């Protein structure tokens, strides 16, 4: 029997974690969920609430079960206008994907479709949310390593008060940021700028590491089909534009399919307007389709 994927993020006082039932089962080892509506404001305008430091809304999808050594987490985060998150780091590779609105990270004003990838333990930022808010995915390649931290001088930062954050000394590499409030993105080893472009793949880890996470973006022309297939590891499909049919199930923009290792997916056929899908895999072997 397939094991239902796990959901949820660490609760923070300012973070409204979306409470939902588990995903619905499409087939053995194949699960269906969806991105909640509302865009950068949240389904019920949650991020517009009058809350000190700004309200945050989150949902997430986990690729991996408890029997695996690690899981990939794909949070959907809605952030209020002009909110500021200071320089920080994570202990695993991460990726920020802008879905709506804008976000200044370091010296890069990221817009819809922009991607920033950060190597593990690399301090980056700050994040300054754009004037109309932002919706983004922030992928954690190996969840058990994700907490990372904030430097000690941010212990009383308004955005962090009330949260369960980690504050600790910077590493030798990150000490280059002491006395500064911003790390530029351009030219910094370990920070990678990219765009959601059809046919592209991105590693969340060293390119020769078989346990690295992988992201991809696929565009299907109207009526284009992908035959029945499976993946050797956990795989996520997020319908970003257009629509498609998975077997006898119609999938619209915003719907999410999670597939366990070896689960058989029915044929995919793009709708009359084509389809664009964001794909994620827990490890490299979970990205290639197997017939």
N, C-alpha and C positions, 0 to 999 in steps of 0.2 A: 504494500500500500504506500502511496505517496505521503510524504510528511509535509503538513501545511507549513508554509514559510512563516517565519517570525517577523513581527513588526514592532515599531515603536522606537522613540528616541529617549535619551535621558531627559527627565523632566527638569525644566528650569522655571523659576517663578514667572519670568516674563514670557516664557514660551508656552503657547497653547498647542498641545499635542493633539492632533485629530484622533478622536476615538471612533473606531470603526470595527465591524466584524471582520473576520478573516476573508480572504478572497474566495470567489466562487470557483469550483472545480470544473474545468472544461473537459478534461480527459485525465487518464492516469498520469500523474506527475506534471500536469499542465494547469495553471491557475490564471484566473482573470480578475483584474482589479481596474481602477481608473484613477487618473489625476483629478483631484477635486476642482470644481469650478471656482470662479471669482478672481483668477489671476493674481496680480501682485497684492491685492487688498485682502485676500482670503475669501472663503466661501460666503461669509456673512460680514464682510468688512471688518474682520477682527483687528487688522493692523492699524485701523484708523482710530481705535480706542484711545482715550486720553490716559496714557499709562507712562509713568516716569521712565525716561530712557527709551520708550517705544515698545510696542507689543509685537511679538513674533508668532507666526503660525507655522506649524510643521506637520508633515506626514512623511512616511518613509516606506521603503521596500527593502527586504533583506534577501540577498542571494546566497544561499547556503543554509544548512540545517545545523543543529547542535552536534551532530556526529562528525562534521568536518572540523579541521583544525582552525579554520577562520571563516569569516563571512564578509561579503561586500555589502555595504549599506548605501542606499540611494535615497537620501532625504530630499523632499520637496519643501523649500523654505520660502515663506512670504515675509518680507521685511518692510518696515515703514520708511517713509521719506526721511532722508538726512540722518538716519541712525548711523552711529560710528562704532565699529568694533576695532580695537587697537591691534597692533602687531601681535601675532601669535604663531604657533606652529602645531603640527600634528605629527605623531610618531609613525604614521604610515603615509604612503602616497595618497594625494587627494586631487580632485578636479572640481572646479567651479564652472558651471554651465549656465549662462544667463538665458532665461526663458522669456522674460518680459521686464520692461523697465531698464534701469541702468545701475551700475555699481562701479565706483572708483576703487580699484585695488592698487595700492602703491601709487604709481604715476600713470596707470592705464585706466581710462574711462571705458569700461566694458559695456557693450550694448547687446541687444538680443542676438543670440547665436555665437557670441564670443565664449571662448573656453580658456581658463587658466589651469594648468597642471603644476602641482608643486611636489617636489621630492620629499621624502620622509625627513622629519626633524628640521626642516628649513623654515625659519621665521619669515613671514610675508605679511603684507598689509601696509596700512590699515585698510579696512573695508568701510567705505563711506557710501551709503545707499543714496541713489539718485533722488532728484526732487519730486518724483512721482512714485517712489517705492520701487520694489524689485521682487521678482520671483526667480528663484534659481534652484538648480540641483547642486548639491555639494556631495560628491561621491567619496566614500572612504574605502580604499582598496582592501584593507584588512582591519576590520572593525575593532578587534581586541587591542590594536595598537593606536587607536584614534585619539585618546584624550589630549596628548600633547601638552601645551601649556601657554601661559602668559608670563611675561617677565614680572618680577616682584613689584615694580613701580606702578603696575596697573591694578593692584589689589583694591583700590578705592575708585576705580573708573566707573562712572555712572551706568554704563551699559552692562557691566559685569556684576554689580551689586545684587545679591539675592540669588545668584546662580551657583551651580556646583562646579566651579571652574578650578583648574589646577594652576597654582602660581609657584614658579620655581626659577632658579638661576638659569640664565642662558648658557647654551653650549659655547665652546670656544669659537665655532663658526659664527653663531648668532650674536656674539659680543660685538661684532662690527656695527650692530644697530644701537648700541648703548649711546645715549645722549641724542638720539634721533627719533623722529616719530613716523618716518616713512622709509620703506625700502623700495627703490625703483624696480620695475619688472624687467625692463629692457636690459639685456646684457648680463643678467644674474644667472649663474649656472644653477640648474635645478628648477628654474621657473620657465615654463613653456607656454607660449601664446599660440592659440589655434582658433579655428572657426568650425562651426557645424557645416561641413561641406560633404555632399554625396561622395561615397567611395572612400572616405578617409577612415583610418583607424588610429587609435592613440593608446600607448602603453601607460599603465599606472604601475611603474616599476622598471627595473632595468630590463632592456630588451632581450637578454638571455636568461631571464628568470622565469621558469615555467609557472611559478605561482603568481606572476604579475597579473593584476586586473587589466582588462582591455575594454575600450569603448569603440563604437563604430557608428557611422551614419550612412543610411541606405536610402536611395530614392528609387521608386518604382514608377515606371511610365503607366499611363492608363491601360488597364487590362494585363499588365505584365504579371507573370506568375513565377512562384518559387515552388518546386515540387515538394512533396512530403519529406521531412528531414528530422534530425535530432541533433543534440549537442552533447559533447563528452563531459561537460560540466554545466553548472548553473548558468542560465542565460535569461536576460530580460529584454523585452521588446516594448518600446514606448511609441505609440502612434502620435507623431508630432503634427503632421499635416495630411489632409485628404482622408481617405478611408480605404479599407481592404476587407477581404473575406478570408477567414481562417477556417478551412473546411466549410461547414454550413453556418458559421457564425460571422455576422457582420461586425466589424470593428471600426469605430469612429475615432476621430481625433480625441486624444486624451486617454484612450484605453490602454491598459498595460497587461502584457502576458508574461508570466514567469514560468520557466521550464526547468525541471529537475534534470540532472545528468541522465542521459539515455532515454528521456521521455520522447515519444513520437508526436511530432507536430504535423497536423494536416497541411495540405497544400495552401499556400497563400496566393491570393490574386488581388491586385490593386483595383480600386474602384475607377469610375469614369474620370475622376480628377487626379488619378495617380495617388501615391502615398509616399510620405517620408517617415522613416522610423529611426529612432535613437536606440542603439543596442548596447547592452552591457554584458560582461561575462566575468564570473568570479575569478577565473584563471584563463590563461591563453588558450587552453584546449576547449574552453567553452564558447569560443567565438566562431569557429569554423563549422559550417553546416555539414552534416553527415547524411548521405542518402540511405 
